Amino acid sequence: MSSRLTPAEVVRLAPARPHRQPESYIRKAICDYLCIRRWLVFPVVQGPLSYPGISDLIAVKAGRTVFVEVKTSTGRLSAAQEAFRQAITDAGGEYIVARSIEDVMGLERRK
């Protein structure tokens, strides 16, 4: 996605939210938005050697790291994801569950 788009344009370009939107659409929209806001975003590819429950995205900006788990409006964290979230927060890290672009908007203000 071009860095010339404004955050409002990203929101406008994001697919309309039906009752249940696949996580892949939400994840892409969140990645695009954060990149435009100049976050360095690492999508995490799950595999047999992955840390159990690791978040879908890792976003870094100005020395700050945020672990982002993407879920649909009805999605729930698995036991492994709950344990990962707890491990991150116990270590002083930031972890959020994002169900839409709106959940990461203003991430700079949350600290």
Secondary structure, 3 states (H helix, E strand, C coil): CCCCCCHHHHHHHCCCCCCCCCHHHHHHHHHHHHHHCCCEEEECCCCCCCCCCCCCEEEEECCEEEEEEECCCCCCCCHHHHHHHHHHHHCCCEEEEECCHHHCCCCCCCC
